[in-house]
Amino acid sequence: MRFSDLLSQLSEVTESTPREVGGDPELLGAESLERAGASQLSFLEAGHALSLALTASAAAAVLLPLDPELQEVAQARGLAWVALKDPRLAFAEALEALYPRTLPPAGIHASAVVDPSARIGEGVHLAARVVVGADCVLGAGCVLHPGVVLYEDVQLGEGCELHANAVLHPGSRLGRHCVVHSGAVIGSEGFGFVPSAQGWRKMPQTGQVVLEEGVEVGCGSTVDRPSVGETRLGAGTKIDNLVHIGHGVVTGRGCALAAQVGIAGGARLGNGVILAGQVGVANKAVIGDRAIASSKSGIHGEVGAGEVVSGYPAIPNRLWLRCSAAFSRLPEMAKTLRQLKAGSP
């Protein structure tokens, strides 16, 4: 694909967008700035001091931030370039153009097991050893890769994609264009046990899991169903690998949960919440819209809308940074305190 043709597919590019097509190189792929070759595209983000890397790069074309200095470097190198407000977003669009996906053809593999009561929409692809249980409903254009298992009464909206060995338990509901990656489990029983004189009594988990439109669940993640009611993930929410979402959790739209996040039962997340890696959220905690928790934070109560929190237990990020700066001085401070106490009357 020629660089000029690629530019026509980037949403931010207009007639007035700064650019230099130069020799209009033929792009055969994309790579990081340090590794890109003579027929590859790369990008830089705003705020990165990478003019030296740009000078050394062998890339054929680059997506630049709105930085005149970097544009001059690219111009001097004879690179094809375009300057954008969000080069990373444009790079994502470029990858889609350079590496177009080809979905498998419609059809049901001979080794797939489909219950006669299941309803299969047009254009559905069922790969080898897929199991579709009783009363399941699959919307048009769904793709189930090898080894996927749908228990009874699972419903998939149109265009869903389930990767190898994903498992959906009874009653699970997925909206349009959801993606469940390999080894993820949707709708497994929540961890519900009641103490009794005879030991732990199991609480039947009769609820269901609902993934709204455009939800994506990463490899090895689990979303539990509750004893009653729903576990619900809001539209456009993105779940990384190895995330656990407990029974009865409800998230708003467009949340992002990074790897190894754990959310206990009954927690509530607003719209656009971001939880970084290994954040823990306690039972029935409430997190407001657009709140952010940094890595390894522990949230036990309520986080207000728009707050940024860190630490365990989670406190406002700025306070956490001040506390962190003091940690290394604690032994010295303790020694000084002991000396002051010893010298006091």
Order of alpha helices (4+ residues) and beta strands (2+ residues): alpha-beta-beta-beta-alpha-beta-alpha-beta-alpha-beta-beta-beta-beta-beta-beta-beta-beta-beta-beta-beta-beta-beta-beta-beta-beta-beta-beta-beta-beta-beta-beta-beta-beta-beta-beta-beta-beta-beta-beta-beta-beta-beta-alpha-alpha
